[in-house]
């Protein structure tokens, strides 16, 4: 099992980024997928989830209306479109299949700063 996140970077407040996570080693299309983030000195928190089956989505209150999670089951990829970014969104972002408890990627750093 492997998760490879990408797309992070430095962006000004109000800007946008699109994160990608390519998954391998399991039947991606049959798993619920989530994005998490961890800011310096803080606990890792759940940001967004896209469920299997059905494809319904859930978001943390802090990102609702600004972030969109989606997936491409052909490419084994889950995305996180992040809009109207705020300095408090600064963190390392990770994707994960919640059922696969022991597996995490290396994450991608998102820094929101002017």
MARFI-869734 format. One record per atom (N, C-alpha, C): atom name; residue in three letters; y, x, z. Coordinates in steps of 0.02 Angstrom, whole numbers, plus 50000, padded with zeros to 5 digits. Last residue first. Layout:
N
+------+-----+-------+-------+-------+
| atom | res |    py |    px |    pz |
+------+-----+-------+-------+-------+
|   CA | ALA |     Y |     X |     Z |
...
+------+-----+-------+-------+-------+
END
This chain:
114
+------+-----+-------+-------+-------+
| atom | res |    py |    px |    pz |
+------+-----+-------+-------+-------+
|    N | UNK | 51786 | 50074 | 50157 |
|   CA | UNK | 51842 | 50088 | 50113 |
|    C | UNK | 51862 | 50161 | 50118 |
|    N | UNK | 51611 | 50035 | 50156 |
|   CA | UNK | 51669 | 50068 | 50186 |
|    C | UNK | 51724 | 50078 | 50134 |
|    N | UNK | 51449 | 50017 | 50179 |
|   CA | UNK | 51506 | 49977 | 50158 |
|    C | UNK | 51568 | 50004 | 50194 |
|    N | UNK | 51300 | 50083 | 50127 |
|   CA | UNK | 51360 | 50097 | 50166 |
|    C | UNK | 51418 | 50059 | 50137 |
|    N | UNK | 51130 | 50081 | 50130 |
|   CA | UNK | 51188 | 50044 | 50107 |
|    C | UNK | 51246 | 50058 | 50154 |
|    N | UNK | 50986 | 50171 | 50089 |
|   CA | UNK | 51046 | 50168 | 50130 |
|    C | UNK | 51101 | 50129 | 50095 |
|    N | UNK | 50822 | 50111 | 50089 |
|   CA | UNK | 50878 | 50133 | 50048 |
|    C | UNK | 50942 | 50121 | 50088 |
|    N | UNK | 50651 | 50152 | 50138 |
|   CA | UNK | 50715 | 50119 | 50144 |
|    C | UNK | 50767 | 50147 | 50096 |
|    N | UNK | 50523 | 50190 | 50131 |
|   CA | UNK | 50569 | 50239 | 50160 |
|    C | UNK | 50639 | 50209 | 50169 |
|    N | UNK | 50418 | 50050 | 50183 |
|   CA | UNK | 50443 | 50099 | 50136 |
|    C | UNK | 50491 | 50146 | 50171 |
|    N | UNK | 50278 | 50013 | 50288 |
|   CA | UNK | 50349 | 50011 | 50275 |
|    C | UNK | 50366 | 50063 | 50221 |
|    N | UNK | 50140 | 49936 | 50360 |
|   CA | UNK | 50166 | 49970 | 50302 |
|    C | UNK | 50241 | 49958 | 50292 |
|    N | UNK | 50076 | 49863 | 50458 |
|   CA | UNK | 50084 | 49935 | 50469 |
|    C | UNK | 50120 | 49972 | 50412 |
|    N | UNK | 50065 | 49728 | 50419 |
|   CA | UNK | 50107 | 49747 | 50475 |
|    C | UNK | 50122 | 49821 | 50479 |
|    N | UNK | 50069 | 49630 | 50303 |
|   CA | UNK | 50045 | 49699 | 50304 |
|    C | UNK | 50084 | 49737 | 50357 |
|    N | UNK | 50137 | 49512 | 50315 |
|   CA | UNK | 50065 | 49512 | 50333 |
|    C | UNK | 50037 | 49582 | 50337 |
|    N | UNK | 50266 | 49544 | 50266 |
|   CA | UNK | 50255 | 49535 | 50337 |
|    C | UNK | 50182 | 49535 | 50359 |
|    N | UNK | 50301 | 49667 | 50160 |
|   CA | UNK | 50258 | 49607 | 50161 |
|    C | UNK | 50239 | 49596 | 50234 |
|    N | UNK | 50467 | 49729 | 50141 |
|   CA | UNK | 50402 | 49727 | 50176 |
|    C | UNK | 50366 | 49662 | 50160 |
|    N | UNK | 50605 | 49841 | 50120 |
|   CA | UNK | 50567 | 49782 | 50102 |
|    C | UNK | 50498 | 49786 | 50134 |
|    N | UNK | 50753 | 49893 | 50206 |
|   CA | UNK | 50681 | 49901 | 50193 |
|    C | UNK | 50653 | 49836 | 50166 |
|    N | UNK | 50904 | 49980 | 50221 |
|   CA | UNK | 50870 | 49918 | 50202 |
|    C | UNK | 50799 | 49934 | 50181 |
|    N | UNK | 51011 | 50044 | 50340 |
|   CA | UNK | 50955 | 50060 | 50295 |
|    C | UNK | 50916 | 49996 | 50284 |
|    N | UNK | 51182 | 49986 | 50337 |
|   CA | UNK | 51116 | 49994 | 50368 |
|    C | UNK | 51069 | 50025 | 50316 |
|    N | UNK | 51321 | 49882 | 50337 |
|   CA | UNK | 51299 | 49951 | 50332 |
|    C | UNK | 51234 | 49961 | 50371 |
|    N | UNK | 51372 | 49761 | 50362 |
|   CA | UNK | 51310 | 49762 | 50322 |
|    C | UNK | 51283 | 49832 | 50314 |
|    N | UNK | 51494 | 49780 | 50421 |
|   CA | UNK | 51437 | 49768 | 50465 |
|    C | UNK | 51371 | 49761 | 50428 |
|    N | UNK | 51582 | 49786 | 50312 |
|   CA | UNK | 51562 | 49848 | 50346 |
|    C | UNK | 51501 | 49839 | 50391 |
|    N | UNK | 51515 | 49674 | 50186 |
|   CA | UNK | 51558 | 49688 | 50243 |
|    C | UNK | 51537 | 49754 | 50275 |
|    N | UNK | 51510 | 49608 | 50020 |
|   CA | UNK | 51485 | 49652 | 50072 |
|    C | UNK | 51538 | 49667 | 50124 |
|    N | UNK | 51495 | 49507 | 49921 |
|   CA | UNK | 51546 | 49502 | 49975 |
|    C | UNK | 51526 | 49546 | 50034 |
|    N | UNK | 51316 | 49515 | 49895 |
|   CA | UNK | 51384 | 49503 | 49874 |
|    C | UNK | 51430 | 49500 | 49934 |
|    N | UNK | 51165 | 49575 | 49848 |
|   CA | UNK | 51210 | 49573 | 49905 |
|    C | UNK | 51282 | 49569 | 49879 |
|    N | UNK | 51006 | 49536 | 49804 |
|   CA | UNK | 51074 | 49537 | 49778 |
|    C | UNK | 51121 | 49527 | 49837 |
|    N | UNK | 50859 | 49609 | 49814 |
|   CA | UNK | 50908 | 49580 | 49860 |
|    C | UNK | 50977 | 49590 | 49829 |
|    N | UNK | 50693 | 49586 | 49747 |
|   CA | UNK | 50763 | 49606 | 49741 |
|    C | UNK | 50803 | 49576 | 49799 |
|    N | UNK | 50531 | 49650 | 49718 |
|   CA | UNK | 50573 | 49602 | 49754 |
|    C | UNK | 50644 | 49630 | 49754 |
|    N | UNK | 50403 | 49670 | 49598 |
|   CA | UNK | 50468 | 49691 | 49625 |
|    C | UNK | 50502 | 49634 | 49661 |
|    N | UNK | 50301 | 49666 | 49501 |
|   CA | UNK | 50286 | 49681 | 49572 |
|    C | UNK | 50349 | 49704 | 49609 |
|    N | UNK | 50329 | 49620 | 49376 |
|   CA | UNK | 50349 | 49689 | 49391 |
|    C | UNK | 50332 | 49711 | 49462 |
|    N | UNK | 50282 | 49492 | 49389 |
|   CA | UNK | 50255 | 49534 | 49334 |
|    C | UNK | 50270 | 49608 | 49350 |
|    N | UNK | 50355 | 49436 | 49490 |
|   CA | UNK | 50284 | 49449 | 49503 |
|    C | UNK | 50250 | 49489 | 49447 |
|    N | UNK | 50502 | 49465 | 49552 |
|   CA | UNK | 50473 | 49465 | 49486 |
|    C | UNK | 50400 | 49485 | 49494 |
|    N | UNK | 50612 | 49377 | 49665 |
|   CA | UNK | 50555 | 49420 | 49650 |
|    C | UNK | 50534 | 49413 | 49577 |
|    N | UNK | 50754 | 49375 | 49779 |
|   CA | UNK | 50715 | 49350 | 49722 |
|    C | UNK | 50657 | 49398 | 49709 |
|    N | UNK | 50886 | 49332 | 49889 |
|   CA | UNK | 50822 | 49367 | 49879 |
|    C | UNK | 50786 | 49334 | 49820 |
|    N | UNK | 51056 | 49354 | 49907 |
|   CA | UNK | 51005 | 49315 | 49873 |
|    C | UNK | 50942 | 49358 | 49864 |
|    N | UNK | 51197 | 49342 | 50017 |
|   CA | UNK | 51139 | 49378 | 49991 |
|    C | UNK | 51091 | 49330 | 49958 |
|    N | UNK | 51292 | 49245 | 50054 |
|   CA | UNK | 51314 | 49307 | 50022 |
|    C | UNK | 51257 | 49345 | 49989 |
|    N | UNK | 51233 | 49138 | 50113 |
|   CA | UNK | 51288 | 49124 | 50067 |
|    C | UNK | 51314 | 49186 | 50032 |
|    N | UNK | 51191 | 49231 | 50256 |
|   CA | UNK | 51183 | 49168 | 50219 |
|    C | UNK | 51244 | 49155 | 50177 |
|    N | UNK | 51202 | 49336 | 50339 |
|   CA | UNK | 51206 | 49351 | 50267 |
|    C | UNK | 51201 | 49288 | 50225 |
|    N | UNK | 51193 | 49291 | 50469 |
|   CA | UNK | 51246 | 49339 | 50454 |
|    C | UNK | 51253 | 49353 | 50379 |
|    N | UNK | 51078 | 49215 | 50477 |
|   CA | UNK | 51143 | 49181 | 50475 |
|    C | UNK | 51198 | 49228 | 50452 |
|    N | UNK | 50952 | 49270 | 50363 |
|   CA | UNK | 50986 | 49277 | 50427 |
|    C | UNK | 51054 | 49244 | 50421 |
|    N | UNK | 50865 | 49153 | 50259 |
|   CA | UNK | 50912 | 49207 | 50268 |
|    C | UNK | 50936 | 49209 | 50340 |
|    N | UNK | 50730 | 49106 | 50152 |
|   CA | UNK | 50765 | 49102 | 50215 |
|    C | UNK | 50809 | 49162 | 50223 |
|    N | UNK | 50655 | 49013 | 50016 |
|   CA | UNK | 50690 | 49072 | 50044 |
|    C | UNK | 50723 | 49055 | 50110 |
|    N | UNK | 50503 | 48972 | 49929 |
|   CA | UNK | 50561 | 48954 | 49969 |
|    C | UNK | 50590 | 49017 | 50001 |
|    N | UNK | 50389 | 48993 | 49851 |
|   CA | UNK | 50450 | 49029 | 49834 |
|    C | UNK | 50511 | 49009 | 49874 |
|    N | UNK | 50257 | 48942 | 49848 |
|   CA | UNK | 50315 | 48897 | 49844 |
|    C | UNK | 50380 | 48932 | 49827 |
|    N | UNK | 50148 | 49025 | 49966 |
|   CA | UNK | 50166 | 48997 | 49901 |
|    C | UNK | 50233 | 48961 | 49904 |
|    N | UNK | 50269 | 49150 | 49989 |
|   CA | UNK | 50213 | 49128 | 49949 |
|    C | UNK | 50170 | 49084 | 49993 |
|    N | UNK | 50448 | 49161 | 50010 |
|   CA | UNK | 50380 | 49144 | 50032 |
|    C | UNK | 50332 | 49135 | 49975 |
|    N | UNK | 50562 | 49279 | 50052 |
|   CA | UNK | 50542 | 49235 | 49998 |
|    C | UNK | 50467 | 49223 | 50005 |
|    N | UNK | 50690 | 49317 | 50169 |
|   CA | UNK | 50619 | 49308 | 50155 |
|    C | UNK | 50611 | 49262 | 50095 |
|    N | UNK | 50807 | 49430 | 50247 |
|   CA | UNK | 50791 | 49377 | 50199 |
|    C | UNK | 50716 | 49377 | 50185 |
|    N | UNK | 50821 | 49507 | 50367 |
|   CA | UNK | 50879 | 49486 | 50328 |
|    C | UNK | 50863 | 49426 | 50284 |
|    N | UNK | 50774 | 49556 | 50527 |
|   CA | UNK | 50753 | 49521 | 50467 |
|    C | UNK | 50815 | 49494 | 50432 |
|    N | UNK | 50816 | 49717 | 50595 |
|   CA | UNK | 50822 | 49644 | 50593 |
|    C | UNK | 50800 | 49617 | 50525 |
|    N | UNK | 50790 | 49846 | 50712 |
|   CA | UNK | 50779 | 49823 | 50644 |
|    C | UNK | 50782 | 49747 | 50644 |
|    N | UNK | 50922 | 49876 | 50831 |
|   CA | UNK | 50854 | 49857 | 50814 |
|    C | UNK | 50850 | 49838 | 50740 |
|    N | UNK | 51040 | 50015 | 50820 |
|   CA | UNK | 51021 | 49944 | 50827 |
|    C | UNK | 50948 | 49933 | 50809 |
|    N | UNK | 51083 | 50142 | 50790 |
|   CA | UNK | 51084 | 50121 | 50860 |
|    C | UNK | 51064 | 50049 | 50872 |
|    N | UNK | 51130 | 50099 | 50627 |
|   CA | UNK | 51126 | 50151 | 50678 |
|    C | UNK | 51131 | 50123 | 50748 |
|    N | UNK | 51032 | 49958 | 50568 |
|   CA | UNK | 51095 | 49994 | 50574 |
|    C | UNK | 51088 | 50047 | 50629 |
|    N | UNK | 50911 | 49905 | 50463 |
|   CA | UNK | 50921 | 49937 | 50528 |
|    C | UNK | 50985 | 49978 | 50526 |
|    N | UNK | 50838 | 49761 | 50386 |
|   CA | UNK | 50886 | 49815 | 50389 |
|    C | UNK | 50891 | 49842 | 50460 |
|    N | UNK | 50721 | 49686 | 50271 |
|   CA | UNK | 50744 | 49700 | 50338 |
|    C | UNK | 50800 | 49753 | 50332 |
|    N | UNK | 50655 | 49564 | 50163 |
|   CA | UNK | 50699 | 49622 | 50171 |
|    C | UNK | 50721 | 49626 | 50244 |
|    N | UNK | 50489 | 49508 | 50121 |
|   CA | UNK | 50551 | 49506 | 50160 |
|    C | UNK | 50591 | 49570 | 50151 |
|    N | UNK | 50367 | 49402 | 50045 |
|   CA | UNK | 50403 | 49465 | 50049 |
|    C | UNK | 50469 | 49456 | 50085 |
|    N | UNK | 50205 | 49334 | 50041 |
|   CA | UNK | 50274 | 49326 | 50062 |
|    C | UNK | 50305 | 49395 | 50069 |
|    N | UNK | 50089 | 49366 | 49910 |
|   CA | UNK | 50116 | 49383 | 49976 |
|    C | UNK | 50188 | 49361 | 49984 |
|    N | UNK | 50040 | 49357 | 49785 |
|   CA | UNK | 50012 | 49310 | 49835 |
|    C | UNK | 50038 | 49324 | 49905 |
|    N | UNK | 50090 | 49456 | 49705 |
|   CA | UNK | 50112 | 49388 | 49691 |
|    C | UNK | 50089 | 49338 | 49744 |
|    N | UNK | 50027 | 49578 | 49748 |
|   CA | UNK | 50097 | 49563 | 49765 |
|    C | UNK | 50113 | 49488 | 49759 |
|    N | UNK | 49895 | 49628 | 49809 |
|   CA | UNK | 49908 | 49575 | 49759 |
|    C | UNK | 49976 | 49545 | 49774 |
|    N | UNK | 49923 | 49806 | 49832 |
|   CA | UNK | 49900 | 49741 | 49854 |
|    C | UNK | 49920 | 49690 | 49801 |
|    N | UNK | 49977 | 49920 | 49777 |
|   CA | UNK | 49920 | 49927 | 49823 |
|    C | UNK | 49894 | 49862 | 49852 |
|    N | UNK | 50158 | 49909 | 49779 |
|   CA | UNK | 50094 | 49924 | 49747 |
|    C | UNK | 50039 | 49926 | 49800 |
|    N | UNK | 50327 | 49862 | 49739 |
|   CA | UNK | 50269 | 49862 | 49784 |
|    C | UNK | 50205 | 49877 | 49745 |
|    N | UNK | 50493 | 49905 | 49731 |
|   CA | UNK | 50430 | 49902 | 49692 |
|    C | UNK | 50372 | 49910 | 49740 |
|    N | UNK | 50642 | 49834 | 49759 |
|   CA | UNK | 50585 | 49862 | 49795 |
|    C | UNK | 50523 | 49851 | 49752 |
|    N | UNK | 50820 | 49846 | 49745 |
|   CA | UNK | 50754 | 49833 | 49716 |
|    C | UNK | 50700 | 49865 | 49759 |
|    N | UNK | 50983 | 49778 | 49772 |
|   CA | UNK | 50927 | 49820 | 49794 |
|    C | UNK | 50863 | 49798 | 49759 |
|    N | UNK | 51139 | 49777 | 49712 |
|   CA | UNK | 51074 | 49745 | 49703 |
|    C | UNK | 51019 | 49795 | 49722 |
|    N | UNK | 51301 | 49747 | 49782 |
|   CA | UNK | 51246 | 49792 | 49765 |
|    C | UNK | 51184 | 49750 | 49754 |
|    N | UNK | 51479 | 49724 | 49784 |
|   CA | UNK | 51411 | 49699 | 49776 |
|    C | UNK | 51363 | 49757 | 49762 |
|    N | UNK | 51627 | 49714 | 49892 |
|   CA | UNK | 51588 | 49732 | 49833 |
|    C | UNK | 51518 | 49705 | 49834 |
|    N | UNK | 51688 | 49691 | 50011 |
|   CA | UNK | 51697 | 49641 | 49958 |
|    C | UNK | 51657 | 49655 | 49896 |
|    N | UNK | 51716 | 49863 | 50045 |
|   CA | UNK | 51711 | 49793 | 50070 |
|    C | UNK | 51728 | 49744 | 50014 |
|    N | UNK | 51638 | 49974 | 49925 |
|   CA | UNK | 51695 | 49951 | 49964 |
|    C | UNK | 51683 | 49880 | 49990 |
|    N | UNK | 51487 | 50069 | 49944 |
|   CA | UNK | 51525 | 50016 | 49911 |
|    C | UNK | 51583 | 49995 | 49956 |
|    N | UNK | 51360 | 50183 | 49917 |
|   CA | UNK | 51424 | 50172 | 49950 |
|    C | UNK | 51464 | 50120 | 49911 |
|    N | UNK | 51188 | 50125 | 49910 |
|   CA | UNK | 51244 | 50169 | 49894 |
|    C | UNK | 51304 | 50153 | 49936 |
|    N | UNK | 51029 | 50067 | 49841 |
|   CA | UNK | 51081 | 50074 | 49891 |
|    C | UNK | 51136 | 50121 | 49869 |
|    N | UNK | 50927 | 50068 | 49750 |
|   CA | UNK | 50986 | 50029 | 49735 |
|    C | UNK | 51042 | 50033 | 49786 |
|    N | UNK | 50758 | 50049 | 49815 |
|   CA | UNK | 50812 | 50085 | 49780 |
|    C | UNK | 50872 | 50039 | 49772 |
|    N | UNK | 50597 | 50070 | 49891 |
|   CA | UNK | 50662 | 50036 | 49887 |
|    C | UNK | 50711 | 50080 | 49850 |
|    N | UNK | 50434 | 50050 | 49875 |
|   CA | UNK | 50485 | 50099 | 49856 |
|    C | UNK | 50550 | 50061 | 49844 |
|    N | UNK | 50286 | 50036 | 49965 |
|   CA | UNK | 50349 | 50002 | 49948 |
|    C | UNK | 50401 | 50056 | 49932 |
|    N | UNK | 50109 | 50027 | 49957 |
|   CA | UNK | 50170 | 50067 | 49952 |
|    C | UNK | 50229 | 50022 | 49934 |
|    N | UNK | 49940 | 50043 | 50000 |
|   CA | UNK | 50000 | 50000 | 50000 |
|    C | UNK | 50062 | 50044 | 50000 |
+------+-----+-------+-------+-------+
END
